Amino acid sequence: MDFLSLTNILMMTPILLLALPFHELAHGWVAYKMGDPTAKDAGRITMNPFKHLDLMGVIMMYVVGFGWAKPVPVNPVFFKDRRKGLLLVSLAGPMSNLLLAFISALIGGVIARLYQAEIITASSENMARFLFYLGLFFYILISVNISLAIFNLIPVPPLDGSRVLSLFVPEESYFRFAHYEQYVGLAFLAIAALFPSVITKFIGFFAKPLFRSITLFASTVLGLEPANELWTIMQGML
């Protein structure tokens, strides 16, 4: 995908304004439900993108297809079980993006089913062009949300995966290591910026089968035919 093309920039913008805030809102909402008001007090339980977006993270999304937002503040002292609390809060972000990917596939599939039933038709050149870009939009929407989920599950701070990793190490050792996570995180983000192909290959290894599984489920449930041109575009088979 040409991430710096005008078409991609125009499509990525509304997607990022949805996917990144929803990811961070999910972190804050789960933390609040578990007794931590920190994110709420900071105004982070919101879909307002200006509360969440990180400039470098957004630039990376446009340039290489993965990126990040400003981490939601979480104070584990409010949790009855610190490890369980951090785990659930950390998983909330990636799971929210997978949920968006799943919902997007179903919505796109419904539109493709209407096309298949000829309720929606490419009745003119302009309509055909609109349907092509609509299909492309859903392809990018699903792909970006899957990529965000996988990227954030990498077990390196400050990504969510580092919190998940806390389940497999002694609690005292993990929280001692957490004091250095800022430096480890900066080093990781520097590597990601300098060698993005390494990260994109890693994400792609997991994203491709997950994308196929989600779209296969949608096509099976909705009865989409393999020859459905609009659905083919939504699967990235241009």
N, C-alpha and C positions, 0 to 999 in steps of 0.2 A: 504494500500500500504506500502511495506517495503522501506522507503525512503533511508535507509542506505545500501541497497543491491548494489552490483557492477553493476548490470543491470540498476538500477534506476540512479545511479551516472553517468554512461556513457550516459544515455539518457537525464538526467536533465541538464547536462553541456551545450550542444548546445542550449537547450530551454531557459536557463537562460541568455545565451549570446545574445539571441534574444529578449526575453520578457522584461527583466529589462531595457536595453538601449532604447528600443522602447517606453516604458512607460515614461521615463524621457525626451527623445527627444520630445515627444508629448507635454509635459509641456512647454519646452523651445520654441518650434516652435510656439505654440499658443500665448505665451507671446510676442514673437518677432513680430508676426503679429499684435498684439494689441498695439505695440509701445514700448515695454520694451526690450532693447538690452542686459540686464544683463546676461542672459543665453548664448547668442551668444558670448558676450565678454569673458565669462568664458570658452568657448569651449565646451559647453554642448549640442549644437544642432548637435549631432553626434551619430552614431551607434557604436562608439568605446567603448566597454564595460569597459575599464580601466578608462574612464572618469566618469563612473556612479556607478560602483559596490561598495557596502559597505561590508566589510569582514563579520561582524556579521550577516547582512541581508542575505548574500549568504549562510552562515553556517546554518541559520535557515531554508532556503529553502530546503537544503539537509536533515536536521534532522527531521523537522516537516511538511514541505510542504507549509509554507508561510514565507514571508520575505520582504525585502525592499532594495532599492538602496539609494545612496546619494541624498538628495533633490536638485532639481534644484533651483538656486537662482532666486528669483523674486522680483522686486521692484515695488510695486503698485502705486508709485507716477507717473509713466509713463502712467497709464491708465486714460482715460477720465472719466470712471466710475469705481472706485476702487472695489466696491463690485461685479459688473458684470465681471470685468476683472479677479479677483481672482477666481470667480466661474467657468468661462470658462477654465481658466488655470488648475484649480484643477480637473475638470471633464475630461480634455483631457487625462490624464494618464490612469485612469480606463477604459475610453471608447476605448482607443487604445488597451488595452488588450482584451476587449470584441470583438473588430474588428478582432484581431489576432485569437481569439478562433473561430469566425464565419468563417473566411477564411480557417483556418486549418480544420474545419469540412467539408467544401466544397471540399477542395483538397483531404482529406482522403476519402470522399465519392466518388469522381471521381475514385480514385484508386480501391475502393471497387466495383464500378460499372464495371470497367474493369475486375475485378476478377469474378464478377457475369456473365459477358458475355463470360468468359473463354478466354479472350484475355491475361490475366495474370493467370497462373495456378501454383499450387503447384506440379510441374512436378518431383520434387526430394525431398529428405529429407532436403537437404540444402536450397532449395527454400521455402519449407514449413516453415522451421525455420526462414528464412529471413522475410517472410510475417507475421509470428506471431509477431516478434519484431517490424516490421514496423507498424502493427496495434497497438501494445502497445505504440510505440512512439507517434502516433497521439492521443491516449487516454490521455497520460500524457501531451502532448502539449496543448490540449484543456483544460484539468483540471487545469493546472498551470495558464494559462492566466485568466480563470474565477476566480480562487482563489485569484490571485493578484488584480483583479478588485474589488472584494468584500472586501478583507482585507483593501485596501486603501480607501474604502468608509466608514470605521468605523469612526464615528465623534469624533475622539480623535487626538489631535496634536501629532506628526507632519504629520499625515496622511491626505490625500486629503479630506476626509469626514469632517474634522474640518473646512475647507474653505467653504464647501457646507453649513455647519451649520450656517455660518455667515449670510445667507439669512434670518434666522428666529430670529435673535437677533438684537437689536439696534446697528448701526454701531459703535458708540462711545464705547459701552460696549464691543463689540467684539475686537476692536483694543486695548482696555485697557487690555483685557484678553490675547491678543497675546503676551504681554510682559512676560507672565509666561509660555508660551506654551513649552519652552525648558524643564522646570522642569516637567511639566505634561507629556510631551512626553517620557522623560527618565523613569518616573515611569511606564507608560504604557508598554514600551518596556521591562522593567524588569519583569513586570507581565506576559507578553507574553512569555518571555524566561523561567520563572519559572513554569508557568502553561499553557503550550501550548495547552493542551487538551480543555481548555475552548474556546480558539480562533478557533481551528480546528472544534469544534462542531458548533460554530456560523457560520463559513464560510460554512460548509457543509449544514446547514439548507437552505441557499440561493443558494449554488452552485449546488446542485443536481437537483432541478427543472429547473434551468437555463441551465445546461448541457443537460438535456432531451429535452428542448425546441429547443436548437440549433441543436442537432443531429436529432431531429424529422423533423425540417425544411429541413435539408440537405437530409435526406432519402426520404422525400416526393418529393422534387424537382428533385432528381436524380433517383427516382423510384427503390430504394433499397429494396430487399426482406428481410423479417425477418430472413430467413434461411441463409442469406449471412454470412458465417463464419468470413470473414475478417472484415466486418462492426460490427459484434458482438464483436470482440476483440477491435475495436476502440471505442466502447461504454462502455468498461470496464466489459463486461459480459463474463469473462473468464471461 
